[in-house]
Amino acid sequence: MDPMNRGPEDFSQDRREHDTPGRGGRPRPRDPITPDFGQPAPALARTVQLVAGDFLLTVNPVDGSEIEPCPPGERPGRPVKYDATERAALARAARPPLPPGPALPRLPLLERQEVRERLVRLLARGRSVRLTGPSGSGRTALLDQIAEDCADIAPDGVIRLSGHHRSAGDVLHDLFTAVHNAPLHRPDRALLLELVHDIGAVVLLDDLEFGGAALDELLDATPECAFLLATTPDVAAPSSDAHVEEVFLEGLGRGAGLELLERAVGRVLTDEEAQWAGDLWFESEGLPLRFAQAGALLRQRDLLRADPGAFDAYGTHEGQGAA
């Protein structure tokens, strides 16, 4: 048969090779309307209604959201506070999950006991405190300990909030949400101020980003709360009329820095490592975070020396105990 003019028998041979599995022919294309194996079904659209002030907001991802005056029958009752059991359950649910891999050593708070006791005494007397320290100075770790020390001081317990990218109004709404059982309810300004006025709690506000008049607004709206305001030195200071104590968190001494590094590594440092740790202390001005990070690097190096295949290409530990 002429190769340029193929007869019908040649095309029939192509069809036989194409339809016969394992013969090297191209596979028959899958029907485009057949769903992919393992492809999850699309999530059902959920419509949610929430009350914001005098308005009823309907969030509908399919037909579009709308806002309208809240009908009298849809208005929620006055919010009630969580009791101690409910607050404890919410606190447990808010804890971050444990990271994968072997359990990390629990590092102590070195050279922080005096500051810790002073903060607890001030908060117990109902005073608000501004805890200032550079990033990596251990403000959040200190707040973790203060939360345990002040658990039984105030009637509404200890409330932990984040001030990261939050205004004074945002913090007031966050405080309301943390204390009151009021799902899908965002009160208007007047009701919000009335409700937070009666909150009596120790409020640990981390990463605060405002001061001055905005801080005065927050403190004036919550006279029954004692605030521990953790922030960096570049944030605006409280106004001269604010009754806020100032506590500065300094870096660790050289000996405490080396001890923290040894605790993080889990062994005694070699002479070379101790010399390197001294340089690290000088460069970091004793910031605890730098020693915790250095300890993680030394632990990883120890694991690599013991087992070169302990980490995959992405640096994830694959040895025993890895998740």
Summary of the structure (lengths in Angstrom):
residues: 323
radius of gyration: 30.4
end to end distance: 65.1
largest distance: 104.2
contacts: 816
relative contact order: 0.12
helix: 39%
strand: 15%
